[in-house]
């Protein structure tokens, strides 16, 4: 009699373990697939970018690409353009300076890995390299910053 009760308890315990294993597996599955992460990363960057920091800025584009590049183009009222581009595999640090309301997102690279091109500048067109890209942002709370950092790290890891 005691053996049959213990056997039933053991079966119930095994069923509970299987159910718990399924729940744990479901809980730790990725919340987003890659296209959703790319879309969220771009949405976050574009909604957070603060063009009001530069009053002479006419138009801007900021993009995280599927092949793990960050690209930013600024067009000024006088026609001057600045273009920044780098591959996330060269990313070494993501820093944030400021408050949740307004600040600067700093993307740092290993060396001079950020391509900086200037066009239609009265000083002439220039091609240079940089180690840091400063992106003025607004409404960058801790959760949003963590989410963006997770996505950038995912795309960095994907490219290695």
C-alpha positions in Angstrom: 0.0 0.0 0.0 2.7 2.5 1.0 4.7 1.5 -2.2 1.7 2.3 -4.4 1.2 5.7 -2.7 4.9 6.5 -3.1 4.8 5.5 -6.8 1.8 7.8 -7.4 3.6 10.7 -5.6 6.7 10.0 -7.7 4.6 10.1 -10.9 2.9 13.4 -9.8 6.3 14.9 -9.0 7.7 13.9 -12.4 4.7 15.5 -14.1 5.2 18.7 -12.1 8.8 18.8 -13.0 8.0 18.5 -16.7 5.4 21.3 -16.4 7.9 23.5 -14.6 10.6 22.8 -17.2 8.3 23.8 -19.9 7.4 27.0 -18.1 11.0 27.9 -17.5 11.9 27.2 -21.1 9.0 29.5 -22.2 10.0 32.2 -19.8 13.6 32.4 -21.0 12.8 32.3 -24.7 13.7 35.5 -26.6 11.0 38.1 -26.4 11.7 39.3 -29.9 13.0 37.7 -33.1 15.7 39.4 -35.1 13.4 41.5 -37.4 11.5 42.7 -34.4 14.8 43.7 -32.6 16.0 45.6 -35.7 12.6 47.4 -35.9 12.7 48.2 -32.2 16.3 49.4 -32.3 15.5 51.7 -35.2 12.4 53.0 -33.6 14.2 53.6 -30.3 17.0 55.5 -32.1 14.7 57.6 -34.2 12.2 58.5 -31.5 15.0 59.3 -29.1 17.2 61.4 -31.4 17.1 65.1 -30.4 17.5 67.4 -33.4 16.8 70.5 -31.3 20.3 70.4 -30.0 21.6 71.7 -33.3 19.4 74.6 -34.5 21.1 74.6 -38.0 20.1 71.0 -38.6 17.6 70.6 -41.5 17.3 66.9 -41.9 18.7 63.7 -40.3 18.7 60.0 -40.8 19.8 57.4 -38.2 19.7 53.7 -38.9 20.7 50.3 -37.4 21.1 48.0 -40.5 20.5 44.3 -40.6 24.2 43.7 -41.3 25.1 45.5 -37.9 26.1 48.9 -39.1 25.1 52.2 -37.4 24.7 55.0 -40.0 23.8 58.6 -39.3 23.5 61.4 -41.9 23.0 65.0 -40.9 22.0 67.7 -43.5 22.3 71.3 -42.5 20.4 74.4 -43.8 23.4 75.5 -45.8 23.6 72.2 -47.6 26.5 70.7 -45.7 26.2 67.0 -44.9 27.9 64.9 -42.3 27.9 61.1 -42.6 28.9 58.7 -39.9 29.2 54.9 -40.2 30.7 52.0 -38.3 30.2 48.3 -37.8 29.0 47.2 -34.4 31.7 44.5 -34.2 34.0 47.5 -33.5 31.8 48.7 -30.6 33.6 48.7 -27.2 31.3 50.8 -25.0 27.9 52.4 -24.8 27.7 55.3 -22.4 24.9 57.7 -21.5 25.5 61.2 -20.2 22.5 63.2 -19.0 19.1 62.7 -17.5 16.2 60.6 -18.7 14.7 63.7 -20.3 17.8 64.8 -22.3 21.3 63.5 -22.8 24.0 62.1 -25.1 24.3 58.5 -26.1 28.0 57.8 -26.7 29.0 54.9 -28.9 32.7 54.1 -28.6 34.8 52.0 -30.8 38.2 50.2 -30.5 40.2 52.7 -32.6 39.4 55.1 -35.3 36.7 52.9 -36.7 33.9 55.4 -37.3 33.9 56.8 -40.9 33.1 60.5 -40.9 32.5 62.1 -44.3 31.7 65.8 -44.8 30.2 67.0 -48.1 29.2 70.4 -49.4 31.3 72.1 -46.7 32.8 75.5 -47.6 36.1 74.2 -46.1 36.0 71.3 -48.6 34.9 67.7 -48.5 36.6 65.7 -45.8 37.0 62.0 -45.0 38.2 61.3 -41.5 37.9 58.7 -38.8 36.7 58.9 -35.2 36.5 56.7 -32.1 33.3 58.0 -30.7 29.9 58.9 -32.0 27.8 61.3 -29.9 24.1 61.1 -30.5 21.9 63.7 -28.8 18.8 62.1 -27.3 15.7 62.8 -25.4 13.3 60.7 -23.4 15.9 58.0 -22.8 14.8 56.4 -19.6 16.8 53.5 -18.0 14.5 50.8 -19.4 14.7 52.2 -22.9 18.5 52.6 -22.7 18.9 49.0 -21.4 16.7 47.7 -24.2 18.7 49.6 -26.9 22.0 48.4 -25.4 20.7 44.8 -25.5 19.8 45.1 -29.1 23.1 46.7 -30.1 25.0 44.0 -28.2 22.9 41.3 -30.0 23.8 42.7 -33.4 27.4 43.1 -32.4 27.6 39.5 -31.3 25.8 38.3 -34.5 28.6 39.9 -36.6 31.5 38.3 -34.8 
